[in-house]
Amino acid sequence: MDSIKEQLYRMCVDYVQKRINEARQAIADAQEAADEETKSSAGDKYETGREMMQQETGRNQVQLNEANKLMVQLSSISYSTTSSSANPGSLVDTNLGKFFIAISAGTLNLGSQTYYAVSPVSPIGIQLHGKKAGDEFSLNGREYRVEKVA
């Protein structure tokens, strides 16, 4: 059976791939709409519609670029190794939740367990970095205690 970290890693990859696919589809839809606008309009209305589609394509291109950066970030993470201190690829159990240090992908549900995929540069990721079982830290008025690092 796959390790929990491997399953969480795959869920993060699926999350990013979904974002990539959605951005690509939105770009294609905007291009198709712009092409249709070209066929059916003339004058100022044509220019306004075309400009709106170009802006939409630009916004979606930015989202696609960000998703691609996340995929690159994920590919640099080694989840198969274990360490006694938290770093990218680590699974950290605390008294207030279980954190997978990879990318900010939000809540990941695996079986009946809830995990939080966090970026190493997020506030919680920064606090978790280098922590070992038994270490404590405070964030946003909440006291965390690291129970286990895998």
C-alpha positions in Angstrom: 0.0 0.0 0.0 1.1 3.5 -0.7 2.4 5.6 2.2 0.3 8.4 3.5 2.8 10.9 2.3 2.8 9.5 -1.2 -1.0 9.6 -1.3 -0.9 13.2 0.0 1.7 14.1 -2.6 -0.5 12.6 -5.4 -3.4 14.6 -4.1 -1.3 17.8 -4.4 -0.3 16.8 -7.9 -4.0 16.2 -8.8 -4.9 19.6 -7.3 -2.3 21.4 -9.4 -3.1 19.4 -12.6 -6.8 20.4 -12.1 -5.8 24.0 -11.9 -3.7 23.7 -15.1 -6.5 22.0 -17.0 -9.0 24.6 -15.9 -6.8 27.5 -16.9 -6.0 25.9 -20.3 -9.8 25.3 -20.9 -10.6 28.9 -20.0 -7.9 30.2 -22.4 -9.3 28.0 -25.2 -12.9 29.2 -24.4 -11.8 32.8 -24.4 -10.0 32.3 -27.7 -13.1 30.6 -29.2 -15.3 33.5 -27.9 -12.9 36.0 -29.4 -13.0 34.2 -32.8 -16.8 34.1 -32.7 -16.8 37.8 -31.9 -14.7 38.5 -35.0 -17.2 36.6 -37.2 -20.4 38.2 -35.9 -19.5 41.8 -35.0 -18.2 45.0 -36.5 -17.0 48.4 -35.2 -16.6 49.4 -31.6 -18.6 46.5 -30.3 -16.2 44.2 -32.0 -13.1 45.9 -30.5 -14.7 46.0 -27.0 -15.6 42.3 -27.1 -12.2 41.3 -28.4 -10.4 43.3 -25.8 -12.4 41.7 -23.0 -11.5 38.3 -24.4 -7.8 39.2 -24.5 -8.0 40.4 -20.9 -9.7 37.1 -19.9 -7.0 35.1 -21.8 -4.3 37.2 -20.0 -5.8 36.5 -16.5 -6.1 32.8 -17.3 -2.5 32.7 -18.6 -1.3 34.1 -15.3 -3.2 31.4 -13.5 -1.7 28.8 -15.8 1.8 30.1 -15.1 1.2 30.0 -11.4 0.0 26.4 -11.5 3.0 25.4 -13.6 5.2 27.0 -10.9 3.4 24.9 -8.3 4.1 21.8 -10.3 7.8 22.6 -10.5 7.8 23.2 -6.8 6.1 19.9 -6.2 8.6 18.0 -8.4 11.4 19.2 -6.2 9.9 17.7 -3.0 11.1 14.3 -1.8 8.3 12.8 0.2 9.8 9.3 0.4 12.5 10.2 2.9 12.0 10.6 6.6 13.7 13.1 8.9 13.4 13.9 12.5 12.9 17.6 11.7 10.2 19.1 9.6 11.1 20.2 6.0 9.4 20.1 2.6 7.9 16.6 2.1 7.4 16.1 5.8 4.2 15.1 7.5 3.9 16.8 10.8 1.4 15.9 13.4 0.6 18.6 15.9 -1.9 18.9 18.7 -3.9 21.2 16.4 -3.8 19.2 13.1 -1.7 17.2 10.7 0.3 19.2 8.1 1.9 18.0 4.9 4.7 20.5 3.9 4.5 20.8 0.1 2.3 23.4 -1.5 -0.7 25.4 -0.3 -3.4 23.1 -1.5 -5.8 23.4 1.5 -7.5 20.6 3.2 -6.8 17.0 2.0 -9.1 14.2 3.3 -7.6 10.8 3.3 -9.9 8.2 4.7 -11.3 9.6 7.9 -8.2 11.8 8.5 -7.9 15.4 7.6 -4.5 16.9 6.6 -3.5 20.4 5.6 -1.2 20.8 2.6 0.9 23.9 3.4 3.7 25.7 1.6 7.1 25.9 3.2 6.9 29.7 2.9 3.4 30.0 4.4 3.2 31.3 8.0 2.6 27.8 9.3 5.2 26.3 7.0 7.8 28.8 8.3 6.9 27.9 11.9 7.1 24.2 11.3 10.4 24.3 9.5 13.1 22.5 11.4 10.8 21.5 14.3 11.1 18.1 16.0 8.7 16.1 18.1 8.2 17.9 21.4 8.9 21.4 20.0 6.3 24.1 20.5 5.4 27.4 18.7 2.7 30.0 18.7 0.9 31.3 15.6 -2.1 33.6 15.5 -2.7 33.2 19.3 -2.7 29.4 19.1 -0.2 27.2 20.8 1.1 24.3 18.7 3.0 21.3 19.9 4.7 19.0 17.4 3.8 15.4 18.3 5.5 13.6 15.4 7.5 14.3 12.2 7.5 11.7 9.4 
